[in-house]
């Protein structure tokens, strides 16, 4: 897919991956982002700049002042319709595409293996790509999270693995129903829960997605599968597959379920069963998915994780509690609307999972600007948990949370930073990790 494209919201995980796919295909790419407007340069944006991407403020200059007029402007789903770049493109008659629409065009001609599900898509996409890569199938991979092993020393985003074997493994999104834009040759559906839509609507959406798989294509639909036979072992999880015991160096029974789905698809695509164990054992993991980043001054292990909805938080908390004395959990709601929607379920989940001795630190809601209804706050969730047997703290900012945890967490404890969208969460985890893991 050649041509010239301007990406609005380019620092986001999905948009930065799209930018790299376009670059790998020979396109010229520029972009803008709110973080850039605020003077920040997230790692993904820095990697794209190193690859020649021109970055602009969101003031229409990236559309109107480029040396070459873009053939299309691509807008993230988080970008509002009155964004100056989008408005300028429409006024100038430049086509405006959604991220999934542009990605579907960029992947035309590839044998697409699409990974869907409410939870676990990024881990499974990376894991399947890794299995295929280790088997010599040379897949391309387009993920929603960065894999440190794919960053080329910071010169690439880590979300895209360049491959020439004809197979492309890609994470597809149900939150805006954009997964229905793809017609994959093979598909995985991991699970379904009431995240963006009621459960009935979510399952109907995944059913429609499965129906779009090419005739005779491979489908691994794990929504109604029983949990795999698995057990935790140190920082790994062991599970049964095909009569063999396999080990994945990522904690959590939820990761075992994702690994089983990846193994099912990998073997269906031609990976020998005998190649699974060594490939799984060498899986390097992905950023912000149960990622150990070091230890606090008192010796507690610091974990950085993207969990932001009820089910993801529940799975992550249970996995970490199996490995900790006390759990110090920091969570930042990733938006006002999600907090409003999940508030009751979140309170119930935290009350059911966190133990006496654990502590929950609630940061202020992440505010991405725009016209959001700001009539809810983290303090509302804190009030819902006022009778809980564990400590609940409202931290004014990351520094306050870091100071409190750094002073209290000890060897045997785990300090976990949870949440999406805010790049400051990864910085908080690294600020806590003053000693190597």
N, C-alpha and C positions, 0 to 999 in steps of 0.2 A: 504494500500500500504506500505508494509514493505521493508526493504533493507537499503542501505546507499547511500546518495545523497549529492553532493557538488553543491551549488548554487552560480553562478557567477553574481554579482549585487544584493546580498542578502538584501541590505539596502533599495532597492526600494519598493514602496508600493505593487506592484503586487508580487514581489519575496519574500518579507518578509511574506506576507499572505500565499503564497505557502509553505514556510518553516514551518509555523505553522500547516497547513493542514497535511503535511507529519509527523511532530512530533506527532500530535494528532492521526495519524494512526499507530504509533509505529515505524516509520522509524528513522534512525540515520541521522542527518543533520549537515553539515558544510557549510561555505560560505566565500566569499570574496567580496570586494567592493572598488571602487575608493575612497569613503569617508574614509574608513578605512586606505587606503594607505596614505591619507593626515592627519591622526591622529584624524579624527572625529569619534564619535560613536553616530550615529543618534538614536533616541529613539527606533525605531523598532529593530535595531541591538542590543541595550542594552537589550530589552525584550527577544530577541531570545537567547542571551548569558545566561541570567538568567534561561532559560529553557534547557540549556545544549548544545547549538549550539557552535561549535568551529569556531572561526573567524580567517581568514588568510589574509595576503597581497595577491595581485594579481600577484604572482611571481611563480606560479605552485606548491608552497609548499602545498597548500590545496588538491592538487590532488596526489602529489607524496610522501608527508611526513606524511600523515595521518596514524594512527595506523591500520585503516582498509581501504583498497582500495575501493573507491566509486563504486557502481554498475552503476551509471550514473552521468554525470555532466549536470546540467541544466543551460542554459544561457539565461539571459534577452535579449529581442529584442534590447536593447540599447548597448549590448556588441558587440564589433567588432570581426571579424573572426580571427584576429591575436592575440587576448588576450592570455596571457601566460597560463592561466588555461585551456582554450579551446584547445589550441595547444597541451598542454601536454596530455590532455585526448585523443585526436585523435591519437597522437603518441603511446600512451599506449594501444590503442584499446578499450578505455572506451567509451560507447555510449554517445553522446551529444544530449540532448533533448532541445526543446524550452519550455518556461514557460507554454504555453497553453497545449502543448502535455503532459507535466508532470501532470498538473492540471486535464486534462481529465482522465488520468489514475487513479489519486488519488480519483476521484469522481465516479468511476465506481461502480454500485450497488446502488447509491443514486437516488432518484426521483428528477432530476435536474430541477430547475426553473431558466432559464438564462435571465439576464437583459441586453439588448443591447440598443444602441442609441448613437448619437453623443454627446449629453449633458445630464447630470442628472443621469447617471448610478449609481454612488456611493450613492447618496442620496436615489434613489429609491430602490436600493438593501438593504440598511440599514433599510429603512422605511418598506419595505415588510417583511423583517426578524423580525422587531419589532412587526408588526401586527400579524404575525403568532405566535411569541413567547408569546405575551400577550393572544392569544386565546388558549394557551396550546398545540400547535402543535409541540413544541420542535424542531424547524428547526436548521440545521447547516447553517451558512452564511459565504460566502467568498467574501470579498469586496475589492475595490481598495482604500479605505481610512479608517482611524482609527475612531472607535466609542469610545469616552471616557468611556461610560458605560460598555464597554467590555474589558477594559484593566486590570482589576483585580489589581488595584493599581500599574500599571506599569510593572506587571509581564507577560503580554501578549501584543501583538501588537495592539489589538483593532480592527483589520481588519477581524478577524475570530471569529465567535460565535460557540462554540462547541455544537452540538445538537445530540440527539439520536432518533429523530422521523421519520427518513427516508427521509424527505424532505431536500434538500439543495438549497438555493438561492445563485446564484453566478453571479457576474458581468463578462461579456465577452466583449472582445475588438475587435473593427473593424479596428484599426489603422494599424495592420499588417495582417488583414483578419483571425486572429486566431480563431474568433468566429465560423468559419466553421468546427472546429475540434470537436465541441460538438453536441450531439444528445439529446436535452433536452426533457423532458416530457411536459414542458410548457415554454413559452417565452413571454417576453415583448420587444417591440421595441418602444422606446419613441419618437424619432424624427430623422430627417436626415438633415444634412447641409454639405456644401463643406468644410470639415475640412482637412482630410487626402487625400481625393480623390474628383474629380468633383462630383456634386450632382447626376448625372445620374449613375455613377459608385457606389456611396454610396448607392443609393436606390436599385440597382441591387444586391449589397452585402447583404443588409438586407432582400431582397426578397429570396435570396438563403438560408440565415440563417433560415427564417421562414419555408422554405420547408423542413428543417431538423428536425423539431419538430415531435416527434413520432405520428403515426397515431392515431387520436382521442384526441390528446393533446390540451392543452389550449393555445390560442394565443391572446395576447392583443397588437394590432398594432395601436399605437396612432399617426402615422405619419401624417395622413390627418384629424385627429379629429379637430373640432373647439376648440378654447380656452375654458376652463371651466368658468362657471359663478363664479367669484371670486372677492374679495376685500381685500385690505390691512387693517390691524387693529393692530396698535402698532407694536410689533416685531413678529406678526403672520400674516397668510393669511387665510381667510375664503373662503370656496367654497361649492358648492352644489354637492351632490352625493346621488343618489337614493332617491331623495325627501327630504333629510335632509341637514341641514347646519352643516358643519364640520369645525374645526379650527386646523391648523397645526402651531406649534410655531417656524416657520421658515419664514422669509420674502420673498416676491417675487412671482409674478404671475407664473413664471416658476416652482417654487416649488409646487404651486397648481396643475399644469398640471401633474407633476411627482406623486403627492399624489393621484390624480384620477386614474392614471394607476396602482399604487400599490393597491388601494382599489378594483379596478376591478379584479385584479388577486387574492387578498386575499379572496374575496367573492367566486370566482370561485373555490378556493381551500378549501372552507368550513368554512371560518370565518363568523360568524353571523353578519349581518349588524348592529345590536345593539351594537356590540363590537367595532366598528370602532372609534366612537367618543372618548371614554375614552383612547383607545390605541394611537390615534393620539395626543391627548392632552398631553400624557406622553412621546412623542418622544424626546429623549435627544439630537438629532442632531449628527453631525459627525465633526471631526476635519477639519479645513480649508475649511468649506463650510458655508459661512455667519456666521462665529463663532465670537461672541462677546468675546473679551479677556480682556477688561477693558476700562479705560479712560486715556487720556493724562493729563498732569499736568493742562492744561487749561479747562478740562472737556469734550473734544470731545470723542465720543465713538470710540473705536478701533475695527476694524473687520478684520479677517484673512480669505482669500478666495483663492481657488485654480484656479479661472478663468484665463485661459491662451490663449484661442482662441477668435475670434471675437464675436461669438454668446454668449459665456459664459460671456465675459466681458460686453457686452451690457445688458444682463439680470441682472447681478449683479449691474451694475451702476444704472440702472433705479430703481431697488428695493431700493437701498440705498438713492438715491436722493429723493424718496418719504418720507424719514424719516430724512432728514438732511437739515440744512441751507446751508452750503458749504460742498463739498466733496473733500477731499484731497486723491487722488488716487495714490498709488505707484504700478508700474508694472515693472516686469523684464521679458523680452523675454526669453523663456525656451530653446532656441537654435537658431543657425544662420539660418539653413534651414527653420524652421517655420517662423522666422521673414521675411526672404526673400519672402516666399510664401504669407504671410498674409499682407505684408506692406501696400499695397494700401487699402485693406479692413479695416485694423486697423485704418489708418488715417481717412478714411471716417466715421467709427463707432465712434471714439473719437470726431470728429468734430460734429457729429449729436447728441451725448448724453451729453457731458460735457457742463456745463453752464458757463456763465460769473460769476466769483467769485469762481468757482471750480479750482482745480490745479491738474496737472498731473506730477508726478515725474517718470522719466524713469531711471531705473538702467541699468548698462551694461548687455549685453547679457550673460546669464549663459553659461559658458564654461565647458563642461564635459570632455574635452581633446579629444584625438584621432585625426582624419584626417579631421576635419570639415573645410569647406570653410569659412574663417573668413573675407570675403571681405564686410560684411555689419555690421552696428553697430546701437545702439539705437539713435545715433546722426542723422542718416538718417531719422528715423521716426520723430524726433524732427523738422528737417527741413521741412518735409511735413506739419507740424502743425504750421508753423511760423506765419501764419495769423489768428490763432484761437482766439476767444474772451476770452479764459481761459488761465491761466498761464501754461507754459510748462517748466519744469526744468530737466536738465540732472544732476543727482546726481552721483558723482563718486563712491559712495558706500552706504551701508545701514546707516552708521553713519551720513553721510551728510543729507540724507533724513530724518532721525529721528530728527536731530537737528532742521532742518527747520520747520518740521511739529509740533514738540513739542513747538516751540516758537510761532507759529501762530494759531494753531487750538484751538477753544474755545467751550464752552458748546453750544450744538445745532448742531455742525458740526460732521461729521464722517470722520475718517481717516481709509482708507481701504488699505490693503496690498494684492496685487494680484500676482499670478504667480505659476508655477509648477516646479517640480524637485529640486529646490534649498532649502535645509533645513534651510538656513539662513533667508528665508522669514518669517517663523514662529517665529524665534528669533527676527527679526525686529519688528513684531507686538507686541511681549511681551515686547520689550524694550520701545516701545511707550506707553504701557499700565502701567503707573506708579501708577494708582489708580484703585481700583476695579470697575467693571461695576455697 
